[in-house]
Amino acid sequence: MPAVHGSWAGVLRYGRGKMVLATYVIRVLRRPGPWVLRYLLTAVPAATLGLLIASPLAPWFRLPLFTEALDSRSLDGLLEVLMARSDAKSSGPWLPIALLLVPLVWAGIRLVGIWLEGGILVTYALPAAPSWRAFVRVSTRTFGRFLLLSFLGVGIVTVLIGGTVGLALLGRTVRRPLGTAIAVVGLGVAFGVGAWVRLARASIVVREDGNALLALQEAGRILVRRPLPILALVVGALALRVLLTWLAGALGEWVPLRAWLLTLGTQQLVQIALVGVGLARRAVEVGLVRLTPRAPKAFPEALGVSHINTPSSDA
Amino acid sequence: MVILDAGKRSCRNASQCRGLSEVPGTFWIGQLPLGARVGPTLWRSAVVLFVVLCGLIPPAAGTVAEPSAATPPDVASYTIEARYDPLDHTVVATQTLTYTNRTDTAIPDLVLHLYLNAFRSEETLWMQEAGPEHRGYGFDADAPGWIRIDDSRLADGTPLSFLAVDADETLVRAELPAPVAPGSALVVELVFTAQLPRVFARTGWADDGDFVMAGQWFEFYADFGGYTVSLTLPEGWVVGTTGTAAGGPQPQGDGAVTQRFAAAHVIDFAWAASPHFRVRTKTVDGIRVEVLAYPESRAAARRAMQATVSGLGLYGDWYGPYGGGLYPELTVILTPEDAGGAGGMEYPTLFTVGAISSQFAPTCLRMLEAETVHELAHQWFQSVIATNEAEAPWLDEGFADYSTSRAFDALYGGVLSTCGGWSLSYLSTRRLEYVMTPETPMTGLAWDLGDGYVIATYSKPVLALTTLERRVGDVAMREFLGEYAGRYAFAHPAEADLHAVMADTLGVEIATWFFESFVEGKETVDLQVVNAASGALAAIREGSLCVPVKVQAVEDGDVVESEWSCDASLDANLEETSSVVIDPGQDSLLDLNLANNGLRRTPDRAAWLGFAVRAVRVLQMLFGVGG
């Protein structure tokens, strides 16, 4: 176990000194496979669909008003162009087709992402990076349980957020502070549910919980035992995501439309960083599961990866 | 009047609408008889009530277009003592009306409008025509409004006997014992009871009776005059009125308090009250501005105050002092949530702003500010420059809305919304309306405009006046506006008077162009850059509306600019140009399609790539959601 230096690592240091959560973050940096996969998972479809959407609109870029509107972020010009229906018709069927494809591609990416999840988690769970074959095997074996957990998580969060937003609106009508409080608490609970489901995933991989509901139970136990590190993780990851998303938006506003190469470079850097934040959060969650005592089961033989790897010096 | 309001109706023709008012020698309190069944029209009473609810009554014959004097002569003055019962929502009042006949015709009879009777049920002519819904708020048939004259007599005690003129009793008439001679005054004592409806179409009660907006609540003739009004309300209620408080509150011993208010040189009197109102005040250049709002609308009240104060400065600079320097106070009422139908309305020295744009409006969307500066502009273009909104509605709403646009230019760079990081200008919203029905002249009687009312009175005037401004320049425009406002303060100018001022200040040619092209004309124009058969770019003009513009062409990287007047083809060689833009400064805001005003030979590749890269980024963010 290498020593972890620096103030941020100190914040992450947790437990009785045998394991340090920062180690798991370092694994994200030293094992770039999942990072590349997660980045490409969204980048390739986005680039393909983006070009599919932009191509039919190329003739619109003969209209100076349209270009100026995009550059100055003016709805005035956009509305003028949209009112000129003949131009809209000239885009042909590809634009609506591409727009229709967006939700379908999103769903596909989500499914592939859920499938990749097992392999990603085991990559950070093991002392050494697993082989690609093991990666695929774990991904496949955990897919069903992860899918179930995703549906459960989405369902619970949807109900919670929908309910709290409704209550918040009602509260604002009657008493604004009450509505705001309901909204804040509701969103907090929703993020908590998200963390709960993710810990259950990590538990399935780390502790080989064969049953998704049992994994949820175990994750709940971890949530109760380690509330502060989990809170710090959720808030920290959220803050980083908000910051990076804001940065991406700000860059979009500040960089002129025609400086497309600069835009591409900066935005992809931000995107890569966003993927990294998500992976670091997963790695820390894996670490939290491992650091929380429990009567150990066979690990990770049941997932069929233990014989593949040997501990490496990095972790 | 609320902006962006498409719900205005009108009569179908002048004779139907003016009807009885054209009877020679008849004295009409108001002039357009509400609901009188003169001809089979469904538009008629709607436009009449609309005009009245706007607080602008056409002036009596003989008082039109007299340039203003330093102190305007009173025509109709009132002394009212009213008591409001918040449980029954009734006003019981005594009223003394002093009418001075400033026409050159003796007047033999007296006609009073009883407008609240139009709110009696869904069966009244006005309700049938306008429909039981206004700005998205429905009429509550279980909480109607009506008004009744309980007693009426002349100053010497001679009783007056009123008979209904129309089936809805929105108009009553009494023969006078002797005609009112020109220059003479008539004094009438009235006792009346007014039942206010649940808020609908600008008047009534709301918030379970804790809010009341009293507009058009008494019989009135809206020419300039003085008001002395005593209001008795429950203790603890906060009231905002036309004019100013005259003395402190007087407890009545029965849980009610009486307060007296006075207003001079105004054309109407309105008031609003609630026990929940909080008052925010500020004094600007000697004018006391007060904003009355519910506690939860504190942020909106702050925004309304800021917009009002800013607007007062701008309009005062452009059109002369607020109220001609005669009004010491201005009251802004922010209506509560369930009283949206009372919002967005102007009265002398008082206007209302609707809750729909107050509590939940994000600061990036300046609808609240737009509504505020629009209603504020009516303090000039209605309350002081009292044009006839029925016969020339664009002179009122058009100038108010143009003022709104100018104020937005000065205060917010013309931007109505910045939500989402994208800007939307105030003028653009008006263009969206205009291009839907562009072949609409601005002139016309309100009852003839039908569905084109909004275009003719709001959208086209603000675009036309801005086009005029961009043609003559800001300095000349300000000279014209200042002269018009100064010459006709406390008077009733018509289109001809405006034309004359425009000719005097901007020249006969400009005045003729403006009136023929925009006010009277319904021609349109679409300036276009197209691909010629040769593959080169060509500029064409479709439509006969005349607006001189500039043309910019890019040739070998150089920008070549030329003028394109109305009556000539473009005298420029575009064969070798890589791009052409007609009217790059958008001086012609009535162009039907601004998108086709410019064209490049080839797409702007760098811009397209920039767009594609941004689309990719949006999709990446989207695809990352939930992952």
Interface residues (C-beta under 8 A of the other chain):
Chain A: R38 L41 T42 A43 P45 A46 A47 L49 G50 L51 I53 A54 L57 A58 P59 W60 F61 R62 L63 P64 L65 F66 T67 L70 D71 S72 R73 S74 L75 D76 G77 L78 L79 E80 V81 M83 A84 D87 V102 V105 W106 I109 R110 G113 V154 R172 T173 R176 T245 A248 G249 G252 E253 P256 L257 R258 A259 W260 T263 L264 Q267 Q271 L274 V275 G278
Chain B: E296 E337 F360 S417 G421 W422 S423 L424 S425 L427 S428 R431 L432 V435 S579 V581 N593 L594 A595 N596 N597 G598 L599 R600 R601 T602 P603 D604 R605 A606 A607 W608 L609 G610 F611 A612 V613 R614 A615 V616 R617 V618 L619 Q620 M621 L622 F623 G624 V625 G626 G627
